[in-house]
Amino acid sequence: MAGCCNHNAQFDGASAQYRRILWLIIAINGVMFLVEMVAGIGAQSQALQADALDFLGDTLTYGISLWAIGKALSVRANVAMFKGVSLLLMSLWVMGSTLYRVFVLNAPDPYTMGSIAIAAFIANLASVLLLARYKDGDANVRSVWLCSRNDAIGNLVVVAAASGVWASSSAWPDLAVAFVLSALFLSSSWQILKLAIQERQTSRALPQSACSSTESSVR
């Protein structure tokens, strides 16, 4: 792990098994982005499209996470910062596009919404279970687990929205869920950014600590 002076360093992803798991999850997210985006556009579901965008964001950021494994703490913290900011921008985009759709209330197809959301939930649940033992790693590792967990929760909410659309023949449940997903992205962004800032501060203090330790041993 980076930062040899930090005996309480968290898992940074530097294991062959974790890398294999991450590659598998990247493939799952890439496939589900394509499936959910096509279905979301066809069904006119803002919630499905928002969830599909999240799959795309996860595919890209998990790739960055894979690259950052084994790098210095400062590099991993900067990668986590990037992911936190990306989630923040995604949240704002979903919120803005949903507000726009409020004025174009076409009820989506609830059957497509429900079936695709269930398939997405199964994919994300598999990812969550694969990552469960690594959920308390550093900011970079934890962000991967948080994103997968949030995606699974979001899928269940989309299933609920599909039921609401079916029962009410209205677009409002779909739009409400899109707002919920944007709030979930915002919460995750805050958690990741907070931990990443702490790790950046730790990485800046490490050289000074190392020097102090070296001077003490010389004396």
Secondary structure, DSSP 8 states (H G I E B T S, - for coil): ---TT-TT----S-SHHHHHHHHHHHHHHHHHHHHHHHHHHHHT-HHHHHHHHHHHHHHHHHHHHHHHTTS-HHHHHHHHHHHHHHHHHHHHHHHHHHHHHTTS-----HHHHHHHHHHHHHHHHHHHHHHGGGTTS-HHHHHHHHHHHHHHHHHHHHHHHHHHHHHH-SSHHHHHHHHHHHHHHHHHHHHHHHHHHHHHHHHHHHHHHHHHHHHHHH-
